[in-house]
Amino acid sequence: MDHSALRARGNIGEDAVCSFLERNGYEIISRNFTVHGGEIDIIAKKGETLCFVEVKSRREDPLAEGEQAMTRAKKAHIVKAAERFMQAFGEECECRFDVAVVTLKENTVSHLKYYVSAFDASQ
């Protein structure tokens, strides 16, 4: 699949997760925060907690589930980007790493699973 089609699928998934978060009382702080060596799909805040959210968008019946795409290296890149964001953010707050897995059928969201505190900075 070409890069633009993958990006389009990713955008659909990220839009769905942002809507889910906003409906559940989160404020979206940033999308696609990128630094050398890492990217965070969504940064959201709820109360005093800053949430770094990785979104995995997949077609129905994929060979690999989105959860399986969360490798140790991927987590390390997210943690690195989160550390850079926290340095720039400049205020003390709790933070956590969440993962959202979005299943798409013909570019429409058919299922969304959201994992709160899916991993921590030590993993």
WOGINOR-V753750 format. One record per residue. RES is the residue in three letters. OMEGA is omega in degrees with one decimal (* if undefined). Layout:
BEGIN
{{RES OMEGA} {RES OMEGA}}
END
This chain:
BEGIN
{{MET -177.2} {ASP -174.3} {HIS -178.0} {SER 177.7} {ALA 176.7} {LEU 179.8} {ARG 179.1} {ALA 177.8} {ARG 177.9} {GLY 179.3} {ASN 178.3} {ILE 179.8} {GLY -179.4} {GLU 177.0} {ASP -179.8} {ALA 179.8} {VAL 176.8} {CYS 178.4} {SER 177.6} {PHE -178.7} {LEU -179.3} {GLU 176.8} {ARG -177.7} {ASN 170.6} {GLY 178.0} {TYR 171.8} {GLU 178.5} {ILE -178.9} {ILE -176.1} {SER 172.4} {ARG 177.8} {ASN 175.6} {PHE -173.4} {THR 171.4} {VAL 177.8} {HIS 176.9} {GLY 179.1} {GLY 177.3} {GLU 174.5} {ILE -176.0} {ASP -177.3} {ILE 170.7} {ILE -176.9} {ALA 179.6} {LYS 174.2} {LYS -176.0} {GLY 179.7} {GLU -175.3} {THR 175.2} {LEU -175.6} {CYS 175.5} {PHE -170.3} {VAL 172.8} {GLU -179.4} {VAL 175.6} {LYS 179.6} {SER -177.3} {ARG 171.1} {ARG 174.1} {GLU 179.3} {ASP 178.1} {PRO 175.9} {LEU 179.4} {ALA 176.4} {GLU 179.4} {GLY 179.3} {GLU -178.5} {GLN -179.2} {ALA -179.4} {MET -179.0} {THR 176.5} {ARG 179.8} {ALA 179.2} {LYS 178.6} {LYS -179.8} {ALA 178.1} {HIS 179.6} {ILE 179.1} {VAL 179.4} {LYS 178.5} {ALA 178.9} {ALA 177.9} {GLU 179.0} {ARG 178.9} {PHE -178.6} {MET 176.9} {GLN -179.0} {ALA -176.5} {PHE 169.3} {GLY 176.8} {GLU 179.8} {GLU 174.4} {CYS 174.4} {GLU 173.6} {CYS 178.4} {ARG -178.7} {PHE -179.3} {ASP 176.3} {VAL 174.5} {ALA 176.8} {VAL -176.7} {VAL 176.2} {THR -178.1} {LEU 171.6} {LYS -178.8} {GLU 177.3} {ASN 173.7} {THR -178.9} {VAL 177.2} {SER -178.6} {HIS 177.0} {LEU 174.7} {LYS -178.0} {TYR -178.2} {TYR 177.1} {VAL -178.9} {SER -177.2} {ALA 176.0} {PHE 177.0} {ASP -173.0} {ALA -177.8} {SER -174.7} {GLN *}}
END
